[in-house]
Amino acid sequence: MNACRSSRKDLAGPGGVRRTNATGKGDRLLRYEVVDVEAIHVLVQTFYGCIRNHPRLGEIFERRLAGRWEEHLPKMESFWQSVLLKNGAYKGKPVPAHLKQKELMSADYGEWLSVFRPVVRELFVSDLADEIIAIAERIAQSLWLATFGQAGSVPPPELSSKASEWSGSCW
Ligand code: HEM
């Protein structure tokens, strides 16, 4: 039912060498210690499982991607592979893809991050999670600037976080 919760189950198994218990706070999830193609696959699937439940963004994604999810998810895996593994898998152009979404509002980028951050923290050990989140924040800031920025604009503060911030459980 809840894609965020069902995705947790996938991570709770015995796991491979690339995952570890991260916190010692009674949290039994195993977390990725390295970023690889498999970890990115799980990241993308989990994130979209969560964002599809978001009351506003979920509706935007469902409307825009109706009948096209099967092309979108592999594309997003390529995107994150290019960003995190630098393997050149993604050939698209994110800015025009967002500029054409006239319904986007300034606060949507912060909402997107508020879903992305806890997903990353659930999946990756904390140092890696900090790095991935910082990268996503920089991309969100540049998409925000491309979508809403004018000369001298500064992205809203919710598009950055201190590395130590813990955003809680998956949205
Ligand atoms: C404001 C919140 C966001 C919304 C509502 C949103 C929504 C969407 C939608 C609906 C598409 C599919 C466009 C299409 O194929 O017609 C898309 C594509 C994409 N989004 Fe977002 N997005 C958001 C933020 C972000 C952020 C922060 C990132 C990166 C960190 C991102 C990365 C991408 C990429 C790489 C694509 C594929 C572009 C392409 O090559 O076609 N998006 N987004």
Residues whose N, C-alpha, C, O or C-beta is under 5 A from the ligand:
A	BS01	HEM	L57 I60 F61 R64 F79 G92 K93 P94 A97 D108 Y109 W112 A136 I139 A140
